Amino acid sequence: MILPGTSAFVSVQAEGGFSSSQACAAVNVSAPTCFGVPFNDSPSLPLNLSVTTGNAGAGAAAAGGADPSVAVSVSLAGGLSTLATANLTYSLEIVGPAAGTIPVDFSSILLTSFDDALDGVAEASVSVSDSSGTLTDYCSGQTLGGTPTGCVPENQNIGAVLQMLPNHVYTVSLSAGAEIQTFGGGSGPELIANTAAADPTFAIDPTFSQGSQYSIVFSSDLSPAAVPEPRPAATLGAALCIFLFAARRTARRSKHEADGVATPATLSFRTRFLENPVVEENPSQCRDSCATVL
């Protein structure tokens, strides 16, 4: 069976006091523009982008190889807004004799680091689905106004056994998104930052007595090299989180909350930004269909 190919999309945007910078890159994704300009159509993974303007910065990465992952980071120290998204979709199949279901060990790290001083969001998710629907779906996220819909607020180190059909195609979707929005007021001189990362793995359950008869095959364009690759995006996400937790200043409530002004909070970042391959020019104005892929 020929598995469907890999698709990925990363986007970054930073807005300082008098200038803005943005960039996008994709693999096997059709999108006419990104933030109103043509984007870079890359022939293969990994995708890595970063932009800075003034004291605002954003970075995003999508990595393939033996351990696919996505990671994003945004930061402000006197800027106005910043946004980063990273999305990756690939296919897998359990190859072996026809049988009922095969137990597959599924594990994933979902990291989110959120500075709640300003309006923003950090969210990471991973899902496994097939033509009949979703087999499993996890989301971690944090916003100033609460946990995004369908997510849990904490970082997650997921471990589960999935019952998967042999010789059957499954789709794995990863997303990470982070945003800081100051509504034109500026973030002040102190560094604030949000990060997110997702890093899943799959393996035949070692306790399965017939496990030696089965193997897991991934999209051929996900890992062209036979030698397993390092985990750049996951490593980036972990390093960013460690740095940010260590450097985080005492949390304070934003002026919007202090003044009793409602903040955009519980609408999932996936819903707002990660479910449509068209990126609008002004992502802070998006509703239910904006920004990037899958």
Steps between C-alpha positions, in 0.01 A plus 500: 500500500628848416446726798386858459786747519606748762380859517631776722458873544676747730431872533650779710415867547642772724386861533712762671422864558560619143558187291382145450651186357343171396589179318346164412625171359318184393542148370217364282250768604300714262462854629505801267640743753616526857446831680423646157829397333618182319650238727797270457402155367771269632572162335549315829524514878623642729341845495657768722403867505567795726436874476580796722407864486585742774454302820245254362597155378343175380637159403343178367632158402359177354734199493464161335741211520456212739338722762267766349429804714392866493600793720434875517610795710394867516640781711452872561697764686347827388329373185134488405419143392653175387368170364645160405339179377643163400298214353592155374287219358625156399373144457585171666403138445543182706634246249462127563258205486129573496362490853269680736672799660865545588605669826720802427679696771428868441690765691519875455641803672281810487678805639350846555663791680284807547572844645160622617595867520339581164230362275623200308501124471731200492354173372628164377302201373534156344230279349479162327210434264386290206219512247245407767596773747740592779675224689662727758541876549699690763539874550687710756452874513508812709347846453446801722126440518519125567568169332416482126195293414584129483843541664650444843709778655803292599787361298431137415725197479255263334523122510225285351448171317305543177319209340579546131398295198777340292545606137288806562598864449493742793564875493707668770454877542725720714452868571665762717400864523593801711388861491539819702266792428529833680213679322728788404614580852849356479641230725733710711874444542488160675534182297185292467475184294274209410614164360342171391624165365362156406708184458324160458646151452351161404623143560349151494418404858795285618267282708302399189590133436482535121668838488800375298268445203407867478677825421397863479546677165482878464453732204805453279572873478492539878836333555706466181812411697546149645691630803270633775523876533533694826198675648565864409152638549433313822842596634429860405165489675644350818789746508267794448269386777787450744636846421164669527399334824838596649484858375132562561432808703224519760172462314278801486156550354465698184356848490199359313417267785566767765262734322236230473529470122427154366792319338480246216562182687343164462472469123746231400808618312450203267154628415615857449830445322590141416222348290511693174790520254440869417680762702328836523693826506401589854485182712394686813167565327434134416185323594439127453708455185838660484858431455641166435477144409385154549 
